[in-house]
Amino acid sequence: MSSALPLAPARADDRGRRGLLARPWVRVLGVYALSRAYSSLLLGGMFLLANALQWPFASVRSDATFFTFSGSWDAWFYRSIAEHGYPAVLPVDDAGHVLPNSWAFLPVFPMLERAVAGLTGVTTYTAGMIVATAAGGGAAIVLERLLAARIGEGRALWTVALFVFGPLGFLLQVAYAESVFLLLVFAALLAMQRQRYLGVIPLAILAAFTRPGAIAIPAAVGLQLAVQWFRDRRAPRGVGRAIGAVLVTSAACLAWPLVADAVTGQSGAYLHTELAWWTGWVGRPDFIPFTPWFLIASRWLGPPGVVLALVLATLFVLWIVRASRRELGTPIRAYSLAHLLYLAAVFLPQFSLPRLLMPLAPLLGASTFTATTARARRWLLCAAASQPAGVVLLWFFSYP
């Protein structure tokens, strides 16, 4: 393993002898290919076992294939959007409450699914796997570039390995929008790191129409700008472009609810759609920002649950601020804090929480995980060993 993932960057003469294999993106794609083989083995084994034993499951049906199995849960909504678009009228139950529907899912990924299916003639689920797997490879390459400038190519490659072999590594190839979103987020962070704020704009706009949560990107730009301004005691370079990027991308991140209102003719269409997924957990409460975590904690654990949520959130934030302060740089720390703030403000913790933490993958580059080869190898073994549990618990028995 250590020869495949060297801790220290290769010397120039070694690179010259090894040619193409010395290029960072080639090594990243090699690691990614191994991880896809591993995840496919786990998903395929579970699919074959479920069919052989005739276990009930969302994708084990008359047209069951590995591709439909990889297109379960939320992927069904993406396929529906790709093939039929969004409903002009929100579905409701007998009491008039909005039911879960396609408006909770943004259009970039199903548009890509439809384009690939149209060009290749494959099914929508298969197209979704193609898009997700390709974007996952792109996300791995950009993640390595993002970290290499801070911690070196060797540690950056270990970080990629932890990311793609981790508990949710299988999600990089199923028909979810996660891979595309991660590619866009990591690319936006790379542009921030290089202070190319105009480059952040198209990436953040695409992310805003790929998956909820892109608002953390302009928030991170604003935090980075504030840190630089405070540290240097003067306006940082590119301040006008940075402010413009914050304004434009923030507007893009707030646009989808307006689109949903306009198409359906119903005010609050997007909010009511999102809240429809809460009913099985907390009923139908009014939405108040920064209360969902406490709402579910008190519902299931009582007052101790609220205290536990506060303690865990505080410890995690402190770790981000202290453990990664000197290593990972302001853009990664700013984005991580902004993303956590977004989750605290609007997200009701449930089975999808681990998936929504995937954009924090750059934090895996911290010394806690990759300071030495031995430490990185141990974490990698733990990560790979936990993925079977992720497939069984989060993909087979519940939705991620």
C-alpha positions as CSV (number, residue, x, y, z in Angstrom):
1,M,0.0,0.0,0.0
2,S,2.8,2.4,0.9
3,S,4.3,2.1,-2.6
4,A,1.0,2.9,-4.2
5,L,0.4,5.9,-1.9
6,P,3.8,7.4,-1.1
7,L,3.8,9.8,1.9
8,A,6.3,12.2,0.3
9,P,6.2,13.6,-3.2
10,A,8.4,11.8,-5.7
11,R,11.7,13.4,-6.8
12,A,11.9,15.0,-10.2
13,D,14.2,12.4,-11.6
14,D,12.0,9.6,-10.3
15,R,9.0,11.3,-12.0
16,G,10.9,11.5,-15.3
17,R,11.7,7.8,-15.2
18,R,8.2,6.8,-14.3
19,G,6.6,9.1,-16.9
20,L,2.8,9.1,-16.9
21,L,2.5,7.2,-13.7
22,A,4.1,10.0,-11.8
23,R,1.4,12.4,-12.7
24,P,-0.8,13.1,-9.6
25,W,-4.1,12.8,-11.5
26,V,-3.1,9.3,-12.8
27,R,-2.3,8.1,-9.3
28,V,-5.6,9.6,-8.0
29,L,-7.5,7.8,-10.8
30,G,-5.7,4.6,-10.0
31,V,-6.8,4.8,-6.3
32,Y,-10.3,5.8,-7.4
33,A,-10.6,2.8,-9.8
34,L,-9.6,0.4,-7.0
35,S,-12.2,2.0,-4.8
36,R,-14.9,1.6,-7.5
37,A,-14.1,-2.0,-7.8
38,Y,-14.4,-2.4,-4.0
39,S,-17.7,-0.5,-3.8
40,S,-19.1,-2.4,-6.8
41,L,-18.2,-5.7,-5.2
42,L,-20.0,-4.7,-2.0
43,L,-23.1,-3.3,-3.8
44,G,-23.1,-6.2,-6.3
45,G,-22.8,-8.8,-3.5
46,M,-25.7,-7.3,-1.6
47,F,-27.8,-7.1,-4.8
48,L,-27.2,-10.8,-5.6
49,L,-27.8,-11.9,-2.0
50,A,-31.1,-9.9,-1.9
51,N,-32.4,-11.4,-5.1
52,A,-31.3,-15.0,-4.2
53,L,-33.1,-14.8,-0.9
54,Q,-36.0,-12.7,-2.3
55,W,-35.6,-10.0,0.3
56,P,-38.0,-7.1,-0.1
57,F,-36.2,-4.0,-1.2
58,A,-36.9,-0.8,-3.2
59,S,-35.1,-2.1,-6.2
60,V,-35.6,-5.8,-6.0
61,R,-38.6,-6.0,-8.3
62,S,-39.5,-7.5,-11.7
63,D,-36.9,-5.4,-13.6
64,A,-34.3,-5.8,-10.9
65,T,-30.7,-5.2,-12.2
66,F,-27.5,-4.0,-10.6
67,F,-28.3,-0.6,-12.2
68,T,-31.8,-0.4,-10.7
69,F,-30.4,-1.5,-7.4
70,S,-27.9,1.4,-7.7
71,G,-30.8,3.7,-8.6
72,S,-32.8,3.2,-5.4
73,W,-34.2,5.7,-2.9
74,D,-33.7,9.4,-4.0
75,A,-32.4,8.2,-7.3
76,W,-36.0,7.4,-8.3
77,F,-36.9,11.1,-8.1
78,Y,-33.9,12.0,-10.3
79,R,-35.0,9.5,-12.9
80,S,-38.6,10.9,-12.7
81,I,-37.3,14.4,-13.3
82,A,-35.0,13.3,-16.1
83,E,-37.9,11.5,-17.9
84,H,-40.9,13.6,-17.0
85,G,-39.8,16.9,-15.5
86,Y,-41.3,18.5,-12.4
87,P,-44.9,18.4,-11.4
88,A,-46.9,21.6,-12.1
89,V,-49.2,20.8,-9.2
90,L,-47.9,19.7,-5.8
91,P,-49.2,16.3,-4.7
92,V,-51.2,16.4,-1.4
93,D,-52.8,14.0,1.0
94,D,-56.5,13.9,2.0
95,A,-55.8,16.6,4.6
96,G,-54.2,18.9,2.0
97,H,-50.7,18.4,3.3
98,V,-47.9,18.4,0.6
99,L,-46.4,15.0,0.0
100,P,-42.8,14.2,-0.8
101,N,-42.2,15.1,-4.5
102,S,-39.6,15.9,-7.1
103,W,-39.3,19.6,-6.2
104,A,-36.9,18.7,-3.4
105,F,-34.4,17.6,-6.0
106,L,-32.5,20.1,-8.1
107,P,-32.2,19.9,-11.9
108,V,-28.5,19.6,-12.9
109,F,-28.0,15.9,-12.2
110,P,-31.2,14.7,-13.9
111,M,-30.3,16.9,-16.9
112,L,-27.0,15.2,-17.1
113,E,-28.7,11.8,-16.8
114,R,-31.1,12.7,-19.6
115,A,-28.2,13.9,-21.8
116,V,-26.1,10.8,-21.3
117,A,-29.1,8.5,-21.8
118,G,-30.0,10.3,-25.0
119,L,-26.4,10.1,-26.3
120,T,-25.7,6.5,-25.4
121,G,-29.2,4.8,-25.5
122,V,-28.7,3.4,-22.0
123,T,-31.4,3.5,-19.3
124,T,-31.7,6.5,-17.0
125,Y,-30.5,4.6,-14.0
126,T,-27.4,3.4,-16.0
127,A,-26.8,7.0,-17.2
128,G,-27.0,8.2,-13.6
129,M,-24.3,5.7,-12.5
130,I,-22.1,6.8,-15.4
131,V,-22.5,10.5,-14.5
132,A,-22.0,9.9,-10.8
133,T,-18.9,7.7,-11.3
134,A,-17.3,10.1,-13.7
135,A,-18.0,13.1,-11.5
136,G,-16.6,11.1,-8.5
137,G,-13.4,10.6,-10.3
138,G,-13.3,14.4,-11.0
139,A,-14.0,15.2,-7.4
140,A,-11.1,12.9,-6.3
141,I,-8.7,14.7,-8.7
142,V,-9.7,18.2,-7.6
143,L,-9.6,17.2,-3.9
144,E,-6.0,16.0,-4.3
145,R,-5.1,19.3,-6.0
146,L,-6.8,21.3,-3.3
147,L,-4.8,19.6,-0.6
148,A,-1.5,19.1,-2.3
149,A,-0.6,22.8,-2.1
150,R,-1.1,22.7,1.7
151,I,0.1,19.3,2.9
152,G,2.0,17.8,0.0
153,E,1.1,15.3,-2.8
154,G,1.7,12.2,-0.6
155,R,-0.7,13.2,2.2
156,A,-3.2,14.5,-0.3
157,L,-3.3,11.1,-2.0
158,W,-3.8,9.4,1.3
159,T,-6.7,11.8,1.9
160,V,-8.3,10.9,-1.4
161,A,-8.0,7.2,-0.4
162,L,-9.7,7.8,2.9
163,F,-12.5,9.7,1.0
164,V,-13.2,7.2,-1.7
165,F,-12.8,4.0,0.4
166,G,-14.7,5.5,3.3
167,P,-18.0,4.4,4.8
168,L,-20.0,6.3,2.1
169,G,-17.6,5.7,-0.7
170,F,-20.3,3.7,-2.6
171,L,-22.3,6.9,-3.0
172,L,-19.8,8.1,-5.5
173,Q,-21.2,5.7,-8.1
174,V,-24.9,5.4,-7.3
175,A,-27.4,7.5,-9.2
176,Y,-27.3,10.4,-6.7
177,A,-26.2,14.0,-7.3
178,E,-23.6,13.8,-4.6
179,S,-20.6,13.2,-6.9
180,V,-21.4,16.2,-9.1
181,F,-22.0,18.4,-6.1
182,L,-18.7,17.4,-4.5
183,L,-16.8,18.0,-7.7
184,L,-18.3,21.5,-7.9
185,V,-17.6,22.3,-4.2
186,F,-14.0,21.1,-4.3
187,A,-13.4,23.1,-7.5
188,A,-14.9,26.2,-5.9
189,L,-12.7,25.8,-2.9
190,L,-9.7,25.4,-5.2
191,A,-10.6,28.6,-6.9
192,M,-10.9,30.3,-3.5
193,Q,-7.6,29.0,-2.5
194,R,-6.0,30.6,-5.5
195,Q,-8.1,33.7,-5.0
196,R,-9.8,33.4,-8.4
197,Y,-13.1,34.6,-7.2
198,L,-14.6,35.0,-10.6
199,G,-14.0,31.3,-11.2
200,V,-16.1,30.6,-8.1
201,I,-19.2,32.1,-9.7
202,P,-20.1,29.5,-12.4
203,L,-19.1,26.6,-10.0
204,A,-21.3,27.9,-7.2
205,I,-24.2,28.6,-9.5
206,L,-24.1,25.0,-10.9
207,A,-23.8,23.7,-7.3
208,A,-26.8,25.8,-6.3
209,F,-28.9,23.9,-8.9
210,T,-27.4,20.5,-8.1
211,R,-28.1,19.9,-4.4
212,P,-29.2,22.0,-1.5
213,G,-26.4,23.4,0.6
214,A,-24.4,25.4,-2.0
215,I,-25.1,28.6,0.1
216,A,-22.0,27.5,2.1
217,I,-19.8,28.5,-0.8
218,P,-20.6,32.2,-0.9
219,A,-20.6,32.1,2.9
220,A,-17.1,30.7,2.8
221,V,-15.9,33.4,0.4
222,G,-17.2,36.0,2.8
223,L,-15.5,34.4,5.7
224,Q,-12.2,34.1,3.9
225,L,-12.5,37.8,2.9
226,A,-13.2,38.8,6.5
227,V,-10.3,36.8,7.8
228,Q,-7.8,38.3,5.3
229,W,-9.1,41.8,5.9
230,F,-8.8,41.4,9.7
231,R,-5.3,39.8,9.4
232,D,-3.8,42.3,6.9
233,R,-5.6,45.4,8.3
234,R,-6.4,46.4,4.8
235,A,-8.6,45.4,1.9
236,P,-7.2,42.1,0.4
237,R,-6.4,41.6,-3.2
238,G,-9.5,41.0,-5.4
239,V,-11.9,42.3,-2.8
240,G,-14.3,43.7,-5.4
241,R,-14.4,40.3,-7.3
242,A,-14.9,38.5,-4.0
243,I,-17.8,40.6,-3.0
244,G,-19.3,40.3,-6.4
245,A,-19.0,36.5,-6.2
246,V,-20.7,36.5,-2.8
247,L,-23.7,38.5,-4.1
248,V,-24.2,36.6,-7.4
249,T,-23.8,33.2,-6.0
250,S,-26.0,33.9,-2.9
251,A,-28.7,35.0,-5.3
252,A,-28.4,31.8,-7.3
253,C,-28.6,29.7,-4.1
254,L,-31.9,31.4,-3.2
255,A,-33.4,31.0,-6.7
256,W,-34.8,27.5,-6.6
257,P,-37.7,28.2,-4.1
258,L,-38.8,31.1,-6.4
259,V,-38.7,28.7,-9.4
260,A,-40.9,26.2,-7.5
261,D,-43.3,28.9,-6.5
262,A,-43.6,30.2,-10.1
263,V,-44.1,26.8,-11.7
264,T,-46.6,25.4,-9.2
265,G,-48.3,28.7,-8.4
266,Q,-48.1,27.9,-4.7
267,S,-46.2,30.0,-2.3
268,G,-43.7,28.1,-0.2
269,A,-43.8,25.1,-2.6
270,Y,-40.2,24.2,-2.0
271,L,-40.3,24.6,1.8
272,H,-43.5,22.6,2.1
273,T,-42.0,19.9,0.0
274,E,-38.9,19.7,2.2
275,L,-41.0,19.6,5.3
276,A,-42.9,16.6,3.9
277,W,-39.9,14.4,4.7
278,W,-40.0,15.4,8.3
279,T,-43.4,14.0,9.1
280,G,-42.2,10.5,10.0
281,W,-39.7,11.9,12.5
282,V,-41.2,15.0,14.2
283,G,-44.7,15.4,12.7
284,R,-45.5,18.7,11.0
285,P,-43.9,21.5,13.0
286,D,-43.5,25.1,11.7
287,F,-40.0,25.6,10.3
288,I,-37.8,27.8,12.5
289,P,-34.1,28.1,11.5
290,F,-31.6,26.6,13.9
291,T,-34.2,24.5,15.7
292,P,-34.3,21.2,13.8
293,W,-31.5,19.5,15.6
294,F,-32.9,20.4,19.0
295,L,-36.4,19.4,17.8
296,I,-35.4,15.9,17.0
297,A,-33.0,15.6,19.9
298,S,-35.8,16.5,22.4
299,R,-38.3,14.3,20.5
300,W,-36.2,11.2,20.8
301,L,-33.9,11.8,23.8
302,G,-35.6,14.5,25.8
303,P,-33.6,17.3,27.5
304,P,-30.4,15.3,27.6
305,G,-30.6,15.0,23.8
306,V,-30.5,18.8,23.5
307,V,-27.4,19.0,25.7
308,L,-25.7,16.2,23.8
309,A,-26.4,18.0,20.4
310,L,-24.8,21.2,21.8
311,V,-21.8,19.4,23.2
312,L,-21.1,17.4,20.0
313,A,-21.5,20.5,17.8
314,T,-19.2,22.6,19.9
315,L,-16.5,19.9,20.0
316,F,-16.6,19.4,16.2
317,V,-16.3,23.1,15.6
318,L,-13.4,23.4,18.0
319,W,-11.7,20.6,16.2
320,I,-12.1,22.2,12.8
321,V,-10.8,25.5,14.1
322,R,-7.8,24.1,16.0
323,A,-6.7,20.9,14.4
324,S,-6.7,22.2,10.8
325,R,-5.8,25.8,11.5
326,R,-2.2,25.7,10.3
327,E,-2.5,22.9,7.7
328,L,-5.5,23.2,5.6
329,G,-5.9,26.9,5.1
330,T,-8.7,29.4,5.4
331,P,-10.9,28.3,2.4
332,I,-11.3,24.8,3.7
333,R,-11.9,25.9,7.3
334,A,-14.3,28.6,6.3
335,Y,-16.3,26.3,4.0
336,S,-16.4,23.6,6.7
337,L,-17.8,26.0,9.3
338,A,-20.2,27.5,6.8
339,H,-21.5,24.0,5.8
340,L,-22.0,23.0,9.4
341,L,-23.8,26.3,10.0
342,Y,-26.1,25.5,7.1
343,L,-26.8,22.0,8.4
344,A,-27.5,23.4,11.9
345,A,-29.9,26.0,10.4
346,V,-32.1,23.9,8.1
347,F,-31.4,20.2,8.4
348,L,-33.4,17.7,10.4
349,P,-30.9,14.9,11.4
350,Q,-31.8,11.5,10.0
351,F,-30.3,8.7,8.0
352,S,-29.0,11.2,5.3
353,L,-26.8,13.0,7.8
354,P,-23.6,11.0,6.9
355,R,-24.2,11.8,3.3
356,L,-24.6,15.5,3.9
357,L,-21.3,15.5,5.8
358,M,-19.4,14.3,2.7
359,P,-18.4,17.9,1.6
360,L,-16.3,18.1,4.7
361,A,-13.9,15.5,3.1
362,P,-11.0,18.0,2.8
363,L,-10.8,17.8,6.6
364,L,-9.5,14.3,6.2
365,G,-6.2,15.8,5.2
366,A,-5.5,17.0,8.8
367,S,-2.6,15.5,10.7
368,T,-5.1,13.5,12.8
369,F,-5.5,11.2,9.8
370,T,-2.5,11.6,7.6
371,A,0.5,12.8,9.6
372,T,2.4,9.6,9.0
373,T,2.2,6.7,6.6
374,A,1.4,4.3,9.5
375,R,-1.4,6.5,10.8
376,A,-2.9,7.0,7.3
377,R,-2.7,3.3,6.6
378,R,-4.6,2.5,9.9
379,W,-7.3,5.0,9.1
380,L,-7.6,3.7,5.6
381,L,-8.1,0.1,6.9
382,C,-10.8,1.4,9.2
383,A,-12.5,3.4,6.4
384,A,-12.6,0.4,4.1
385,A,-13.7,-1.9,6.8
386,S,-16.6,0.4,7.6
387,Q,-18.0,0.6,4.0
388,P,-19.7,-2.8,4.1
389,A,-21.7,-1.6,7.2
390,G,-22.5,1.6,5.3
391,V,-23.9,-0.4,2.3
392,V,-26.0,-2.7,4.5
393,L,-27.3,-0.1,7.0
394,L,-27.6,3.0,4.8
395,W,-28.3,1.6,1.4
396,F,-30.1,-1.7,2.0
397,F,-32.1,-1.2,5.2
398,S,-32.6,2.6,5.0
399,Y,-32.0,5.6,2.7
400,P,-28.8,7.6,2.9
